């Protein structure tokens, strides 16, 4: 199986790219568009509170996106309660006509950690309201199963705190989410370099979402290309299946027919044996 034909499917829609991108923190919209192009992404998330919706003649974020090319994924960033997230999601759908929503319920201002209780509550309401819900969550296997049972289209566990660039610090917990998951698992938040994305994909994640690591790079366009390659490499490695780890070295060349060299630290036992008198 090749990466080219290995499609990511979310809520019945298939995508070739497994790299999702955020649209915050870019110096201008031109850089953002160049980054999206270089990354090959097909799913773009937008914080609905950053968009000047309905402003006459306003050329803003939504105007800069080719919505025939990208699956728009509005998000509820900045919402601190389930009720607030539901209101913003409904506003996003009314303004954009898009029923996909990246659900974020984050009351914690210091670490920006999602509220598991509020996230599950909002997810249930939004699924019942006809939304395709992609919830941001801590890497909690029990919560992941509950969100899946509630009808969420994916689960999106964090790698490390949002915008930290600290990489995949939740690897063991991520594996518990991946174990038996019936919906795509998208690693979101905290990835800093392409090798972080590759590591998440090698572990079995279905996709990753990146924003700050690209937007704050010295060359965002080049970093976008690098992340695209990292995601592809990690996915292909996962499909190929890694070798089994060993406790000891194992020669890569056959040992048969190779003469044994004397070990300078071992005594020579080939000569005559001296018997003490």
URJOQUI-V413044 format. One record per residue. N is the residue number from 1. RES is the residue in three letters. PHI is phi as a letter, one per 20 degrees, with the letter a starting at -180 (NA if undefined). OMEGA is omega as a letter, one per 30 degrees, with the letter a starting at -180 (NA if undefined). Layout:
n=N res=RES phi=PHI omega=OMEGA
n=N res=RES phi=PHI omega=OMEGA
//
This chain:
n=1 res=UNK phi=NA omega=l
n=2 res=UNK phi=d omega=l
n=3 res=UNK phi=f omega=a
n=4 res=UNK phi=g omega=a
n=5 res=UNK phi=d omega=a
n=6 res=UNK phi=e omega=a
n=7 res=UNK phi=e omega=l
n=8 res=UNK phi=e omega=a
n=9 res=UNK phi=d omega=l
n=10 res=UNK phi=c omega=l
n=11 res=UNK phi=l omega=l
n=12 res=UNK phi=n omega=l
n=13 res=UNK phi=d omega=a
n=14 res=UNK phi=d omega=a
n=15 res=UNK phi=c omega=l
n=16 res=UNK phi=e omega=a
n=17 res=UNK phi=e omega=l
n=18 res=UNK phi=d omega=l
n=19 res=UNK phi=d omega=l
n=20 res=UNK phi=e omega=a
n=21 res=UNK phi=c omega=l
n=22 res=UNK phi=e omega=a
n=23 res=UNK phi=d omega=a
n=24 res=UNK phi=e omega=l
n=25 res=UNK phi=m omega=l
n=26 res=UNK phi=f omega=a
n=27 res=UNK phi=f omega=l
n=28 res=UNK phi=a omega=a
n=29 res=UNK phi=f omega=l
n=30 res=UNK phi=f omega=l
n=31 res=UNK phi=f omega=l
n=32 res=UNK phi=g omega=a
n=33 res=UNK phi=f omega=l
n=34 res=UNK phi=f omega=l
n=35 res=UNK phi=f omega=l
n=36 res=UNK phi=g omega=l
n=37 res=UNK phi=f omega=a
n=38 res=UNK phi=f omega=a
n=39 res=UNK phi=f omega=a
n=40 res=UNK phi=m omega=a
n=41 res=UNK phi=f omega=l
n=42 res=UNK phi=c omega=l
n=43 res=UNK phi=c omega=a
n=44 res=UNK phi=c omega=a
n=45 res=UNK phi=e omega=a
n=46 res=UNK phi=c omega=l
n=47 res=UNK phi=f omega=a
n=48 res=UNK phi=f omega=a
n=49 res=UNK phi=f omega=l
n=50 res=UNK phi=e omega=a
n=51 res=UNK phi=e omega=l
n=52 res=UNK phi=e omega=a
n=53 res=UNK phi=f omega=l
n=54 res=UNK phi=m omega=l
n=55 res=UNK phi=f omega=a
n=56 res=UNK phi=g omega=l
n=57 res=UNK phi=m omega=a
n=58 res=UNK phi=f omega=l
n=59 res=UNK phi=d omega=a
n=60 res=UNK phi=c omega=a
n=61 res=UNK phi=f omega=a
n=62 res=UNK phi=f omega=l
n=63 res=UNK phi=f omega=a
n=64 res=UNK phi=e omega=a
n=65 res=UNK phi=d omega=l
n=66 res=UNK phi=e omega=a
n=67 res=UNK phi=f omega=l
n=68 res=UNK phi=e omega=a
n=69 res=UNK phi=d omega=a
n=70 res=UNK phi=d omega=l
n=71 res=UNK phi=f omega=l
n=72 res=UNK phi=f omega=l
n=73 res=UNK phi=c omega=l
n=74 res=UNK phi=f omega=l
n=75 res=UNK phi=c omega=a
n=76 res=UNK phi=d omega=l
n=77 res=UNK phi=g omega=l
n=78 res=UNK phi=n omega=l
n=79 res=UNK phi=e omega=a
n=80 res=UNK phi=d omega=l
n=81 res=UNK phi=c omega=l
n=82 res=UNK phi=f omega=a
n=83 res=UNK phi=f omega=l
n=84 res=UNK phi=f omega=l
n=85 res=UNK phi=f omega=l
n=86 res=UNK phi=f omega=l
n=87 res=UNK phi=f omega=a
n=88 res=UNK phi=f omega=l
n=89 res=UNK phi=f omega=l
n=90 res=UNK phi=f omega=l
n=91 res=UNK phi=f omega=l
n=92 res=UNK phi=f omega=a
n=93 res=UNK phi=f omega=l
n=94 res=UNK phi=f omega=a
n=95 res=UNK phi=e omega=a
n=96 res=UNK phi=d omega=a
n=97 res=UNK phi=m omega=a
n=98 res=UNK phi=d omega=a
n=99 res=UNK phi=e omega=l
n=100 res=UNK phi=f omega=l
n=101 res=UNK phi=b omega=l
n=102 res=UNK phi=e omega=a
n=103 res=UNK phi=e omega=l
n=104 res=UNK phi=c omega=l
n=105 res=UNK phi=c omega=a
n=106 res=UNK phi=c omega=l
n=107 res=UNK phi=e omega=a
n=108 res=UNK phi=e omega=a
n=109 res=UNK phi=f omega=a
n=110 res=UNK phi=e omega=a
n=111 res=UNK phi=d omega=a
n=112 res=UNK phi=l omega=l
n=113 res=UNK phi=e omega=a
n=114 res=UNK phi=f omega=l
n=115 res=UNK phi=e omega=a
n=116 res=UNK phi=f omega=a
n=117 res=UNK phi=f omega=a
n=118 res=UNK phi=f omega=l
n=119 res=UNK phi=f omega=l
n=120 res=UNK phi=f omega=l
n=121 res=UNK phi=f omega=l
n=122 res=UNK phi=f omega=a
n=123 res=UNK phi=f omega=l
n=124 res=UNK phi=f omega=a
n=125 res=UNK phi=f omega=a
n=126 res=UNK phi=f omega=l
n=127 res=UNK phi=f omega=l
n=128 res=UNK phi=f omega=a
n=129 res=UNK phi=e omega=l
n=130 res=UNK phi=n omega=l
n=131 res=UNK phi=e omega=l
n=132 res=UNK phi=e omega=a
n=133 res=UNK phi=d omega=l
n=134 res=UNK phi=d omega=a
n=135 res=UNK phi=e omega=l
n=136 res=UNK phi=f omega=a
n=137 res=UNK phi=b omega=l
n=138 res=UNK phi=f omega=a
n=139 res=UNK phi=f omega=a
n=140 res=UNK phi=c omega=a
n=141 res=UNK phi=f omega=a
n=142 res=UNK phi=f omega=l
n=143 res=UNK phi=f omega=l
n=144 res=UNK phi=g omega=l
n=145 res=UNK phi=f omega=l
n=146 res=UNK phi=f omega=l
n=147 res=UNK phi=f omega=l
n=148 res=UNK phi=f omega=l
n=149 res=UNK phi=f omega=l
n=150 res=UNK phi=f omega=l
n=151 res=UNK phi=o omega=l
n=152 res=UNK phi=f omega=a
n=153 res=UNK phi=e omega=l
n=154 res=UNK phi=b omega=l
n=155 res=UNK phi=c omega=a
n=156 res=UNK phi=c omega=a
n=157 res=UNK phi=f omega=a
n=158 res=UNK phi=f omega=l
n=159 res=UNK phi=e omega=l
n=160 res=UNK phi=a omega=a
n=161 res=UNK phi=g omega=a
n=162 res=UNK phi=g omega=l
n=163 res=UNK phi=m omega=a
n=164 res=UNK phi=e omega=a
n=165 res=UNK phi=m omega=a
n=166 res=UNK phi=e omega=l
n=167 res=UNK phi=n omega=a
n=168 res=UNK phi=e omega=l
n=169 res=UNK phi=e omega=a
n=170 res=UNK phi=d omega=a
n=171 res=UNK phi=g omega=a
n=172 res=UNK phi=f omega=l
n=173 res=UNK phi=f omega=l
n=174 res=UNK phi=g omega=a
n=175 res=UNK phi=f omega=l
n=176 res=UNK phi=f omega=l
n=177 res=UNK phi=f omega=a
n=178 res=UNK phi=f omega=a
n=179 res=UNK phi=f omega=l
n=180 res=UNK phi=n omega=a
n=181 res=UNK phi=f omega=l
n=182 res=UNK phi=d omega=l
n=183 res=UNK phi=c omega=l
n=184 res=UNK phi=g omega=l
n=185 res=UNK phi=d omega=a
n=186 res=UNK phi=d omega=l
n=187 res=UNK phi=f omega=a
n=188 res=UNK phi=c omega=l
n=189 res=UNK phi=n omega=l
n=190 res=UNK phi=n omega=l
n=191 res=UNK phi=f omega=a
n=192 res=UNK phi=d omega=a
n=193 res=UNK phi=b omega=a
n=194 res=UNK phi=g omega=l
n=195 res=UNK phi=f omega=l
n=196 res=UNK phi=f omega=l
n=197 res=UNK phi=f omega=l
n=198 res=UNK phi=f omega=a
n=199 res=UNK phi=f omega=l
n=200 res=UNK phi=f omega=l
n=201 res=UNK phi=f omega=l
n=202 res=UNK phi=f omega=l
n=203 res=UNK phi=f omega=l
n=204 res=UNK phi=o omega=l
n=205 res=UNK phi=f omega=a
n=206 res=UNK phi=e omega=a
n=207 res=UNK phi=a omega=l
n=208 res=UNK phi=c omega=l
n=209 res=UNK phi=d omega=a
n=210 res=UNK phi=c omega=l
n=211 res=UNK phi=c omega=a
n=212 res=UNK phi=g omega=a
n=213 res=UNK phi=g omega=l
n=214 res=UNK phi=e omega=a
n=215 res=UNK phi=f omega=a
n=216 res=UNK phi=e omega=l
n=217 res=UNK phi=f omega=l
n=218 res=UNK phi=f omega=l
n=219 res=UNK phi=c omega=a
n=220 res=UNK phi=g omega=a
n=221 res=UNK phi=f omega=l
n=222 res=UNK phi=f omega=l
n=223 res=UNK phi=f omega=l
n=224 res=UNK phi=f omega=l
n=225 res=UNK phi=f omega=a
n=226 res=UNK phi=f omega=l
n=227 res=UNK phi=f omega=l
n=228 res=UNK phi=f omega=l
n=229 res=UNK phi=f omega=l
n=230 res=UNK phi=f omega=l
n=231 res=UNK phi=f omega=l
n=232 res=UNK phi=f omega=a
n=233 res=UNK phi=f omega=a
n=234 res=UNK phi=f omega=l
n=235 res=UNK phi=f omega=l
n=236 res=UNK phi=f omega=l
n=237 res=UNK phi=f omega=l
n=238 res=UNK phi=f omega=a
n=239 res=UNK phi=f omega=a
n=240 res=UNK phi=f omega=a
n=241 res=UNK phi=n omega=a
n=242 res=UNK phi=f omega=l
n=243 res=UNK phi=f omega=l
n=244 res=UNK phi=f omega=l
n=245 res=UNK phi=f omega=a
n=246 res=UNK phi=c omega=l
n=247 res=UNK phi=f omega=a
n=248 res=UNK phi=c omega=l
n=249 res=UNK phi=f omega=l
n=250 res=UNK phi=c omega=a
n=251 res=UNK phi=f omega=l
n=252 res=UNK phi=e omega=l
n=253 res=UNK phi=d omega=a
n=254 res=UNK phi=g omega=l
n=255 res=UNK phi=e omega=a
n=256 res=UNK phi=f omega=l
n=257 res=UNK phi=n omega=l
n=258 res=UNK phi=e omega=a
n=259 res=UNK phi=f omega=l
n=260 res=UNK phi=e omega=l
n=261 res=UNK phi=e omega=l
n=262 res=UNK phi=f omega=l
n=263 res=UNK phi=e omega=a
n=264 res=UNK phi=f omega=a
n=265 res=UNK phi=e omega=a
n=266 res=UNK phi=d omega=l
n=267 res=UNK phi=f omega=l
n=268 res=UNK phi=e omega=a
n=269 res=UNK phi=d omega=a
n=270 res=UNK phi=e omega=a
n=271 res=UNK phi=e omega=l
n=272 res=UNK phi=f omega=a
n=273 res=UNK phi=e omega=l
n=274 res=UNK phi=e omega=l
n=275 res=UNK phi=d omega=l
n=276 res=UNK phi=f omega=l
n=277 res=UNK phi=d omega=NA
//
